[in-house]
Amino acid sequence: MNRLLEARRSVRRNVNSKAKYDRYIHLLVTLMLTTNMVLILYAMLSITLRMTLSGVGLVDTLPIALYILPLMIFLPLMIRAYYRERTAAMNFVFLLITSVFFGMLSSLLRGFIIFLFLNIIAIVSLFVMGRFRPKGGLRKVGKKGFAYFLLLNMLSLTFPVSVVLMGQNPIATTTGVVIPEIALTIPLSDFDFPYQNVTPTSGLLTEILDNAFYLDFKVLEDDSSSWSNLRTWLVAINDTEIEYIVTLVSNRGSLVGENPETLATTELIVDIYESHSTALTNLLDLSLLNISNNPNAVLFDMTLSIQEWQALMTVTRSLNLVGFGNLMRTSIYSTQLDTITNASLSLYDQAQLSGLDAGLVIESFVIDDMQDRDSGAMRLCGVSTTSLSQWDRIIISCERSRFSFEMSGDVGEYLVHSFSSSIGGLGSLWGMRIGEVGNSTDVLGRTDDVYDTLDIFVNDIELAVGNGISEITIGSLPSLLSAFGNNAIAELKTALYATTQGVATYTFRIYAFRAVFIAIDAFDFLML
């Protein structure tokens, strides 16, 4: 250590003897401190502003705003102290912390390598030329330092305190003026939850029709029994006025394997679209043969498989920035935008020739990748800004059960409230898929109880309606009946009529999930 300090003093003397070099080093360190501050504030303000522009309420951004506040106060003071008096201690720590973050973020945003390199130069320069000893008497410095420390901690506490208080008290109330179009999903094979057979009896069909629900038949494309189940239902409702849509789901899980290293590749997306194309032909030529009650639309599911969703949520939940960055960069750069756009448009053209409205089911993070009209994370769902605008309808997957499984507990009603606030402003062609209603056990044996009462479920529906959602798909009819009995459909309708308001509390985990993808969108100019 003594040899290091002696070397530091020697270098300092040499630099001080050359005023020009000393001035350049001083300006470089000041510039890097300022650049680091600007990047941090840009990230925070971008998240806050973009969230607000996407329809999320200002109160939702309060914790981030309270986090920015102490930074906006103390960072300029620290930089000013260095510029005037070369105060180094806190600035040295600041540069070290930001360098660690830049290093982790550079796995996704390679442009941060440039800032990391310059930061390292600034850290060495600051260590050599900065003043680490306090100026003035120890008593004076101690009092001043204690006052700053106390103020900083008081301001820093506003962030966690606001998160806790907002999570315990309502932050938003919406009023649903009308009951939206609600589709009851009927899974015809194993998906996230095991298949449950529901027989289309005349009594059940009458109850569905009388309560003005329509159906969403979810078909696994490579499962013959799933197609057989679909045909059974189509024959049963053929002479009724029940409206329905068909959602075609590729076996994406079998295509990616058990431990996917990426969330998408060009080959994977093309294979999924080809599977959809074959399934559409099968639907038109076989399933709808001699069926006069045709579907209102056919939807193509482009959401992640369970394995991919778990891979994404594992690195997100654990705040593993390196793992998240590597996963996202590998996935984004493994997809050729022109190829997947052409595949999407080709499938849409095929659907148009059939005379059916066609749409996509995509992940919620696509919403947060749309603001600057580029195509980043949305590629994981096989779409681009060009192809997305062509489809007749878009359904966003906001299934509370699915999020809660991977986020170590119920994410609350804020999931639906937050995303519906954004989706509601996109127009009537955009809808939401929520669920799974009732107590269910998924295919991995995990118990789902986020919607263990109809009141909780109806509250989420009212939140979505109050935020402007006109089309809602709920999962699923089998779980609804098994959890709440044979009269569940009528009871759900009665509850919807009786409830006119939805109330939401805050869940920072969901806000942070959205913030991650918004930050990627804000810094994509650094994704070299």
N, C-alpha and C positions, 0 to 999 in steps of 0.2 A: 504493500500500500504506500509506504514511504517513497519507494522508487517511482510509483505512478504519480504521486503528488509532485515529486521533484521534476519529473518529465513535463508535467502540466505547467509548472512555474517557468520552466525553460522555454517551452513553446509560447507561453503568454508573453514573456519578455521579448522574444523575437518578433512576434506579431505587433506588439505595442511600439516597437521601434520603427515600424513601417505603418504610418497612419493610414495610408490608402487601403492596405489589406485589412486593417482593423475595422475601418468604416464599411468595407464590403461584407465582412463577416457579420458585423452588427446588423446591417440591412437584410442579409440573407436570413438570419435567425428571426428577425422581426417579421419578415415576409412569410416565413413558414408558420410562425405562430398565428399570424392573421389568417393565412390560408386554412389552417386546421380549424380555426374558429368558424370561418365562413362555411366550410364543408359541413361541420356539425349543425350549425344553425340552418343551413340550406336543407339538410335532410329532415330536421324536425319541422321546419316551416312548410316544406313540400308535403309531408305527410298530413299536417294539419289542414293546409289549403286544399289539397286534392280530396281529402275526406269530405270536407265541407262542400266542394264543388260537385261531388258525387251524390250529395243528398243527405249525408250523415249530419246530425245536429251539432251545433257548436258545443253543446255541453259534453258531448262524447269526447271532444278533443281537450277537455279541461285538464286531465292528468298530464298530457304531453305539454300543454301550455305552462303548467306549473313546473314541469321539469325544465323547460326552456328558460324560465324566468331567472333562476340563479345563475345559469350559464351566461345569459345576456348581461348580467350585472358583473360577475366576477372575471370572466374571460377578458373583456376589454381592460379592466383594471390591472390584471396580471400582465397583459401585453404592454400596457402603458408603463408599468413599473420597470419592465425590462428595457423598453426603449429609452427611458429617461435615466435610469440608474443601474441598468444591467442586473436587476434582481433575477436570480436564476432558479432558486429552489423549486417553487411551484410550477414554473414554466418547464423546467426539466421533467418533472413528473407528468405534466400535461402532455408533453411531446412523447414520452415513453408510452403512455396509455393509448394515445391516438395511433402511434406506430403499431402497437399490438393489434388494434382493430383494423387498421389499413392492411396489415399482413394477412389477417383472417379474411377480410373482404376481397382481397386480391385474387382469391381462388375463383371468384365469380366475375368480379369487375377488375380486369387486368390493368386498367388505367390507374388503379390505386398503387401499383408497383412504382410508378413514377413519384407519387407523393411519398411513398415509403422510403425510397432512395434519398429524396431530398430531406426527409425527416431525420434520417440517420446522420446525414451531414450536419444538419442543424443541431442534433443532440450532441455530437462530438464537439462542435464549435461552441455550444453553450457550456459544455463541461469545462472546456479550456478557458473561455473568455468570460464566462458569467461570474457574478458575485453571489456566492452561497452564504457568506457570513451576514448576519443581520446588521443593518445600519442603525447606529444609535445605541443607547444603553439597553441592557438586557431587560430591565424593568419596563421601559417604555415599549420595547418590541413585544414583550410578553403580554402586556395589556392589550395592545393593538391586535396581536395575533389571536388572543383569546376571543376578542370581540368579533373578529372576522370568522373565526371557527364557529362561534355560537350562532351568528347570523346565517352562515352557510348551511349549518345543520337544520336550523329552523325552516329555512326555505326548502331544503331538500325533503323535509318531512311532509311537505304539502302534497307531494306526488303519491306516496303510499297511502296517506290518510284519505286523500280524495278518492283513490281506487276503492278503498274499503267502504267509505260512506256511500259512494255511488252504487256499490254492489249490494248495499243493504236497503237503499231507498229508491223509489221509482224516479227514473230520469226522463221518462217519456210516456205519454198517454195518447193513444190514437183512437179515433172513432170510425167504426165501419158503418157507412151509410147503407150499403147494399150487400147482400150475400153474393160472393163471387161464383164463377163457374168452378165447381170442385169435382175433380176426378178421383175416384177410388181405384187405387192400383190393385190389380190382380196378378201377382207373380205366378208364372206358369212353370217355374223350375226353381232350383236352388239359386239364390243370389247372395246378398249379404245375410239373409235369413233363410232357414230351411223352407222348402216348399210345403204349403199346407193346402190340402185339397178342399175346395168349396164347390159344392154341387149347385149348378144353376137351376134351382127349383122355381116353379112359377111364383111361389110366395116371396122368395128373395128378389126375383126380378121385379115384381110388383112394388115391393118396398123401395127398391132403388129408383124406379120410375116415379113413384108417388112423392118421393122426397127430393126429386129434381137433381140427383147426382148423375154423373156419367162415369164411364169406366175407362181404365187404362190397362190394356192387356200387355204384360211385360214378357216378351218371348226371348228365350235363349236360343240363338241362331243355330248352334250345332247340336241341339238336343231334340231328337225326334219326338220324345214324349211331350216336350213343350209345345211343339206344333200340333200334336194330337189334342192336347188340352185346349189350345186356341180354337181349333175346329169345333170342338164340343161346345164351347161358349158361343161361337159365332152362329152355329145352328140354333142354339137355344134362344138367342136374342133376335134372330132374323125376322120374326114376325112381330116384334115389339118396336116401340119408338125410343128405345134406349140408345143414346148416343155414346160413341166410344172412339178411342184412339188406340193405335197399336205402337208399342215401343219395342224396337228391335235392338237386342243387346248381343254384341259379339262376345266370344269367350276370351276376353282380353287377358284374363289371368293365366290361361294356358299358354298364351303367346309370349308372355313376359317371363314366365318361370317363377320359382319360389322366392328367389332373392334378386330382384332386378337391380342392376347397377345404374340404369337410367330410367327416366319416367316416360321416355318416348324416343323413337328413332324413326327415320323416314320409312324404313321397311315395315315397322310395326303399324304406323298410321295407314300406310297404303294397304296392308293386309286387312286392317279393320274396315276400311272403306270397301274393299273387295268383298269381305264377308257380308257387309250391309247390302251391297248390290245384289249378291246371290240371294240373300234373305228376302229382299224386296220382290225379286222375281218369283220366289217361292210363295210369298204372300199373295201376289196377284194371280198366279196361275193355279194354285192349289187351294190355299186356305179360303180365299174369297170366291171360289168356284160355286156358282148357283146361289150366292149370297146377295140378296137385294139391299140389305141394310149395310151400306158401306161405311168405313171409318171416316170420321171427320178429318183425320190427319194420321200420318205415320211419322214417328219420331225415331231418330237414330241416336243411341246412347254412345257418347264419346267421353264419358267420365273415366277416371282412373280405376284400375282393378284394386281389390283389397290389398294385395301385396305392394302395389305402387303407392297407394294412399298411406299405408303404414310406414313405408320408407320415407315419404315426404314428411309425415307428421312426427316421426321419431326425431329427425334432426331439427325440426322446427320447435318441438316441445322442449327439447333439451338445450336450446339456444346454442347448438353446435354450428357456429357460423362457417367453419371450414368445411364440415360435412355438408351443410346446406348449400354452400357456394359450389362445391365440387359437383354435387348432384344436379343442381340447376344448370350449371354451365355445360356439363356433359350432355344433359337432356336437350337443352336449347340448341346447342351446336351439332347435335346428332340428327336434327331435322332440317330438311331443305324446304324452305318456305314455298317456293314455286311449285314443288312437287305435291305437297300436301294441299295447297290451295286448289290445284287442278283436280286432285282426287275428290275433294269436297264438292267442287262445282260440277264435276261429272256425275256424282251421285245425285245431286240436286236436279240436274237436267233429266236424269232417268226417272226420278220421282215425279217431275212435272209432266212427263209424257204419260204417266199413269192417270193423270187427272186428280191426284190427291195432293192436299196441302202437305208440306214436308217441313220437318224441324229437327233440331238437335237438342240433346240433353248434355250440358257441359258443367264443368266445375265452377264453384263460386269465385275462385281467384281470377277467372277471366275478366270479371267485372272491373277488377283493380288494375288490369293491364290494358285498358281500352282508352285511357284519357289522352295519351299523346299520339294515338292512331298508328302506333307501330305494333309489331307482333312479336312479343317476347314469350312470356309464360303461357300464353294462350295456345302456343304450338303443342303443348303437352296434350291438349284436347283435340289436336288435329285441325285447328281452325286458324284463320288469319283475319285481319280486319277486312280484307277484300271478300273472303268467302262468307264471313259471318253475316254480312249485310244482305246476302242473297236469300237466306232461308226465310220461310214464311212464319216461323215461330221459333223461339228459343226458350228452353226451360233450364233454369239454374238449379243445380242440386244444392239444397241447404238443409240437409237431413240432420236434425239435432242429434239423433242417435249415433250417426256416423262420426260426427265431430266429438261427441262426448266419449266414445270408446277410446279414441286416440289422444284425448286431452286430459286423461286421468280424472274424469268426473263430468257431471252435467254442466254444459256451457251456458245453460239458462236461455231465457227468452230473448236475450240480446242478439243471438245469432240471427234469428228471423228478423228482428227489428232492424238491425244494422244493414243486412243485405237487401231487405225489402225497401229500405229508404233509398237505396241506390237504384234498384231494379225498377221501382215504381215510376221513376222519371224517364225511363227509356221507351215507354209506349206500351200499347195494349198487346203487342206481339210477344212480349216478354212475360214469362211466368215463373213460378217457383215450385219446387218439389220438397215437401217436408215430411217428417215421420221419423221413426216407426212408432205408430200409436199403440198403446197397450204394453203389457209386460211380455217381452219376447226374449228368446235366446238365439243369438246369431250362429252362423255356421262354425265359428271358432269356440262356441260354448260360453260366450260372455252374455251375462244377463243385462237386458236393456230395460230400464224403468224410468226413463226421463218423462214419458207421457203415461204415468200410471193412473191418471184421472182424466176424464174428458174436459174438465175445467181448464187444466193446464194446456191441453191441446187446442181448445177453442180460443184461449187467450192468444196463442201464437197466430192462429188464423186471423183473428181480429187485428192484430198488429200489422200483418201483411196487407190486409184489406185497407186499413186506415192509411197505409203508406202508398196506396195506389195500385196494388196488385189485383188484377182482374181474373187471373187464371191460376188456380192452385191444384197441385196434384199431391195427394196424401197417401202414405204407405202405412198399412195396406188394408184391404178389405178383410182378408183372413185374420190378421192380427186384431183388427177392430172387433170382429165377431167373437174371437176366442177370448179376448180380454173383457169385453163388456156385455156379452150375451147376444141372443138372437134379435133383440130389439135395439141394438146399438146404432143402427143406421137412423132410425127415427129419433132416438135420444140425441144423437149428434146434431141432427137438424133442429130439434127443439132447443138445444143449447146454443146453437148459432143464432136463432131468432131471439133468444132471451138475453144474449150478450151483445152489447153494442160498443164496448171499449176494450182495448188491449193495453196492458201495462207492462213496461219493461224496466228492469234494473240493469246494471252495468256488469259486463264481463270483460275484463281487460285482456284475457287470453284471445278473445275473438278480435278485439281492436288490434292487438299486436300481430295476429295472423294476417290481417288485412294490411297493416302497416308495412310488413316485410315485403309484400308484393308491390305495394305502392312505391316503396323505396327503390326496389329494383327498377321499376318503370322510370323513376326520377333520375336514376344514375345510369341508365342504359347507354348514355353517350360515352361512358367509360368502359363498356363491355367490349374491349378490343379483341 
